[in-house]
Amino acid sequence: MPLTMVPLGKEAIVNVCNAKEATKKFLETLGITPGASICVISEMGGNLIVNIKGARVAINRGVAQQLMVEAC
């Protein structure tokens, strides 16, 4: 399921990113890689605030839609 479907406060595991190569590389620098644990903290202005490896990161809703995850 896409990251946008994960309920607030729930943890998920990143499976695959269907975004363009440049976006994938950017997400990798943030630690958002396949197998990484990610938690949606809140939603602000359509963007998602997520916790990844102890850091809070804002992700555009369009990018979050392309991140496929599996709920824990």
Backbone as CSV, one residue per row, in Angstrom:
resi,resn,N_x,N_y,N_z,CA_x,CA_y,CA_z,C_x,C_y,C_z
1,MET,0.846,-1.177,0.000,0.000,0.000,0.000,0.889,1.236,0.000
2,PRO,0.406,2.354,-0.515,1.215,3.581,-0.501,1.326,4.149,0.914
3,LEU,2.384,4.888,1.167,2.632,5.486,2.480,1.467,6.370,2.918
4,THR,0.778,6.986,1.984,-0.340,7.874,2.315,-1.502,7.128,2.975
5,MET,-1.544,5.813,2.871,-2.631,5.013,3.449,-2.327,4.569,4.885
6,VAL,-1.097,4.775,5.347,-0.725,4.348,6.695,-1.347,5.300,7.712
7,PRO,-2.056,4.766,8.704,-2.663,5.626,9.725,-1.595,6.353,10.559
8,LEU,-1.942,7.517,11.080,-1.018,8.286,11.917,-0.574,7.441,13.108
9,GLY,0.718,7.488,13.394,1.264,6.766,14.536,1.605,5.318,14.284
10,LYS,1.249,4.797,13.130,1.543,3.394,12.809,2.883,3.298,12.089
11,GLU,3.580,2.212,12.352,4.866,1.980,11.721,4.691,1.086,10.504
12,ALA,5.550,1.275,9.514,5.510,0.469,8.295,6.940,0.240,7.807
13,ILE,7.090,-0.729,6.944,8.387,-1.047,6.339,8.329,-0.663,4.864
14,VAL,9.336,0.091,4.428,9.395,0.514,3.023,9.723,-0.703,2.156
15,ASN,8.899,-0.930,1.131,9.137,-2.035,0.193,9.848,-1.555,-1.061
16,VAL,9.236,-0.573,-1.730,9.783,-0.097,-3.000,9.342,1.342,-3.232
17,CYS,10.147,2.063,-4.000,9.802,3.432,-4.377,9.606,3.456,-5.883
18,ASN,8.434,3.921,-6.322,8.115,3.970,-7.748,8.370,5.342,-8.357
19,ALA,9.139,6.176,-7.682,9.415,7.531,-8.157,10.548,7.528,-9.192
20,LYS,10.787,8.705,-9.764,11.889,8.861,-10.719,13.217,8.629,-10.003
21,GLU,14.245,8.336,-10.785,15.560,7.999,-10.232,16.128,9.114,-9.339
22,ALA,15.981,10.363,-9.748,16.505,11.483,-8.950,15.803,11.557,-7.597
23,THR,14.497,11.310,-7.590,13.729,11.329,-6.340,14.143,10.163,-5.453
24,LYS,14.362,8.988,-6.045,14.810,7.827,-5.284,16.136,8.116,-4.583
25,LYS,17.061,8.732,-5.310,18.367,9.047,-4.736,18.231,10.043,-3.585
26,PHE,17.352,11.035,-3.746,17.109,12.010,-2.679,16.550,11.312,-1.438
27,LEU,15.580,10.425,-1.643,14.990,9.704,-0.515,16.023,8.817,0.174
28,GLU,16.921,8.236,-0.601,17.985,7.411,-0.027,18.883,8.223,0.894
29,THR,19.150,9.475,0.525,19.985,10.329,1.390,19.285,10.625,2.712
30,LEU,17.949,10.546,2.720,17.181,10.761,3.947,17.047,9.462,4.755
31,GLY,17.508,8.349,4.205,17.410,7.066,4.885,16.174,6.278,4.515
32,ILE,15.422,6.767,3.538,14.205,6.071,3.106,14.585,5.094,2.000
33,THR,14.909,3.876,2.433,15.352,2.824,1.532,14.513,1.566,1.785
34,PRO,14.483,0.643,0.825,13.743,-0.604,1.058,14.231,-1.295,2.330
35,GLY,13.283,-1.717,3.153,13.605,-2.382,4.412,13.631,-1.448,5.613
36,ALA,13.621,-0.136,5.359,13.661,0.844,6.449,12.295,0.943,7.121
37,SER,12.328,1.150,8.428,11.109,1.340,9.198,10.746,2.825,9.167
38,ILE,9.478,3.128,8.894,9.016,4.509,8.770,7.688,4.648,9.518
39,CYS,7.505,5.795,10.175,6.290,6.028,10.946,5.715,7.391,10.574
40,VAL,4.446,7.433,10.216,3.782,8.694,9.880,3.384,9.379,11.186
41,ILE,3.949,10.577,11.420,3.690,11.306,12.660,2.487,12.227,12.516
42,SER,2.456,12.994,11.424,1.340,13.916,11.216,1.248,14.310,9.752
43,GLU,0.206,15.090,9.468,-0.015,15.598,8.116,-0.186,17.105,8.215
44,MET,0.591,17.841,7.417,0.536,19.302,7.444,0.476,19.829,6.017
45,GLY,-0.591,20.526,5.688,-0.711,21.116,4.362,-0.636,20.111,3.231
46,GLY,-1.094,18.896,3.483,-1.044,17.869,2.448,0.245,17.064,2.458
47,ASN,1.265,17.558,3.142,2.528,16.827,3.249,2.499,15.917,4.465
48,LEU,3.284,14.854,4.427,3.367,13.942,5.558,4.649,14.207,6.333
49,ILE,4.533,14.221,7.645,5.699,14.298,8.515,5.935,12.875,8.994
50,VAL,7.124,12.352,8.702,7.432,10.971,9.054,8.657,10.908,9.942
51,ASN,8.756,9.835,10.690,9.933,9.571,11.505,10.681,8.439,10.826
52,ILE,11.918,8.714,10.441,12.743,7.707,9.788,14.122,7.737,10.438
53,LYS,14.523,6.632,11.027,15.823,6.516,11.691,16.042,7.628,12.714
54,GLY,15.018,7.957,13.487,15.137,8.947,14.545,15.052,10.391,14.099
55,ALA,14.846,10.636,12.820,14.742,12.007,12.298,13.334,12.242,11.760
56,ARG,12.862,13.467,11.937,11.556,13.841,11.371,11.781,14.504,10.023
57,VAL,11.028,14.036,9.034,11.199,14.503,7.664,9.820,14.781,7.068
58,ALA,9.705,15.871,6.308,8.468,16.181,5.588,8.580,15.605,4.178
59,ILE,7.545,14.908,3.764,7.515,14.307,2.428,6.275,14.807,1.697
60,ASN,6.494,15.260,0.484,5.401,15.692,-0.380,4.421,14.539,-0.572
61,ARG,3.127,14.869,-0.586,2.093,13.838,-0.723,2.272,13.026,-2.009
62,GLY,2.668,13.670,-3.097,2.878,12.965,-4.362,3.992,11.938,-4.266
63,VAL,5.060,12.290,-3.577,6.171,11.354,-3.379,5.735,10.230,-2.445
64,ALA,5.018,10.581,-1.372,4.549,9.577,-0.420,3.633,8.576,-1.100
65,GLN,2.893,9.014,-2.083,1.985,8.131,-2.834,2.790,7.084,-3.613
66,GLN,4.019,7.407,-3.978,4.854,6.490,-4.761,5.704,5.565,-3.893
67,LEU,5.679,5.778,-2.585,6.410,4.903,-1.652,5.492,3.766,-1.212
68,MET,5.813,2.552,-1.633,5.016,1.393,-1.254,5.578,0.803,0.035
69,VAL,4.683,0.593,1.002,5.091,0.100,2.314,4.225,-1.082,2.727
70,GLU,4.691,-1.767,3.759,3.948,-2.876,4.351,3.774,-2.576,5.827
71,ALA,2.547,-2.591,6.297,2.259,-2.275,7.699,2.881,-3.330,8.606
72,CYS,3.330,-2.878,9.768,3.916,-3.798,10.777,2.832,-4.384,11.647
